Amino acid sequence: MHRDSLDVSLHDADLLDEVHLMTDVVIAVQAFSRQLTTAEVDEVLGVSAQRVPGPRNGTSPVP
């Protein structure tokens, strides 16, 4: 029996959720011609920005 090396199933629910989140980020990034801010990434992911104030608190671009 030959198994396709590209046929990789994810059995870990947390890993699958992470892949979906990263896919959402990649799709969102493709829509912009600039880097997204942390706040914009949080918005895409549907999370609130409950962060300690600092230089990356919603104003700095995500690398």
Secondary structure, DSSP 8 states (H G I E B T S, - for coil): ----TT------HHHHHHHHHHHHHHHHHHT-SS--BHHHHHHHHT------SSTTSSSSB--
